[in-house]
Amino acid sequence: MTEPTWGVVSTIKAPARDILNFAAHHLDLGAHRVHIYLDEDTPEAFAALKAHPKCRVILCDAAYWRRRKQRPDKHQARQTANATRCYRRGPGVDWLAHIDVDEFLWPQSPLPGQLAALGADVLSARVRPVEALAPDPDSPAAPEVTWFKSFARQQKPRRAQTAEIYPTYGAFLNGGFLSHVAGKVFVRTGLDKISLRIHNAFQDGQMDDDAADLSGTLLCHLHAKSWTQFHGAYQFRLARGSYRPELKPVPTADGAGVNMNALFSMIEAEGGQDALRAFYSEVCTATPALRERLMAHNLLHGFALDLDAKRARHFPDHD
């Protein structure tokens, strides 16, 4: 029996290096297709992807969106429109994952075997996230390793563990994460009336709320991998991204939670940039103390992503 093929689709606005790192990582894992929709012109990345036999690249310029009738204002809507279009046009794989440029699949065993083990009636399979920690500048250790944090699946132990692991801010955080805890999904291809969103698949307008759990694969999310990267994206995320005001609050035992926008507004109102930096240090930096607390709950993961080597291997002319 032939093993299933898989691929990824992503709409990306990023430097060429980041785009090629993303593509190279998934090619290295064995992706049969990497579909990239460039949200802005990045000539070096476009040329490298265009030349690779397993990559498909589309520049989403004004002409592209005129053919689609309208360019959505929000980047989330552009992402879902492109992913759905890729799916419906035939992505050339049996399973397609819709993920972002700062997300890297990390299977514990070969992905084709994991996907083959899913039941024939499974429409989508969820990959759970782990969120990157920044290296601790005061105690660098294992520089080739990127540390990641995870969280308990059940809400009650998650709340208790988060409060213990992040003593100042844990009560305001969902599992200690700044970004999503929902993860992303692989979707079985070749089905009718499928549309993709950021975190879910829909069929005939109905969300697949019974996605299988692809427990043998993690989604390594480099959401706040350094203070410079976090701070550089901070204002955009507050206004239009993953910290925007309309998002749901973090669930708390008393039901009186706040969302990330409100939390960051509170932090800045009380202490400005110094307080924001202190938050980042406690929650997002791989200090020995934080690693020890995460390890005590089996929530610490260390992976050598080795992205430079993968980029050089798959795109040697653009290293």
C-alpha positions, 0 to 999 in steps of 0.5 A: 500500500502506498503511503500518503503524501503530505504538504503545507500551504502558507501565505507569507510576508517575511524576509527571504531567509525566513521564507526559505527556512520554512520551506527547507525545513518541511522539504527536509521532513519529506513534504511532497509539496510546499505551496507558498503565497507571497503576500508581498514581492520577495524576489530572492525567495520567489526565484528560489522557490520557483526553481525547486521541483517540490515548491509552488509559489504564487505572488499575490500582487495587485493583478492576482487579487484583481482576478480574485475580484477583491483583496481582503483587508485583513491578513487572516482573510487573505491566508484563508482565501489562499489556503482554500484556493490551494486546496480546491485547485488540487494541491498534489498531496493526500494531506495538506496542512495550513500553517504560518512561516514561524511554525515548524512541524516536528514529527516524532515518527515519519508523518506518512505513517501517522497519516496512514493510521488515521481512519478513512472517515477522518477529515482533519487531524490536529497538531498541537503547538509548543511555543519557543523560548528565547535564549537566556543571555545571562546563562547560555546553554546548548546554543544549537537547541531551541527550548519550547514550552507546552501546556496541559490539555485539561483546563483545571491542571493547566490553570494550576500549573500555569500559575505555578510556572509563571508566578507573576503573570500566570493567572492571565495566561492560557498555558503560559502561551502568548499565541494560540493554543489551538494548533493547526490541522492537516486536511484530507484532500480530494473532498467537496465543499472544503474551506480552510481557516486559520485553525480549522477545516470546514465542509459545506460551511460546517466546522469539523469539530471532531478533528483527530489528534495527531499526537505524534507531531508537534507544531513548533511555534517561533512566536516570540523567539527573541525580544527584538522579534517580539518587540518588532511585531508587538504594535502590529499584533496589538492592532491587527494580529494575535493580540488584537482587542476583539479576541476572546479572554483567557479562560479562568476559574471565575470566568473573569479573564482578560485577553492579551490586548488587555493584559499588555495594556495593563502591563504598559500602563503600570510600568511602560517598556520596563514592565513589558521587558520584565514580562518577556523575561519571566514568560518567554525567556529560557532562564534556568529557573523557568526551564526547571519549573517547566521540566518539573511538569514535563512541559519543557522541550528542546529541539535542534531546528538547524534551519541554516543547514536545511536552507543550504541543503535545499536552496544552495544558490540562495544560502 
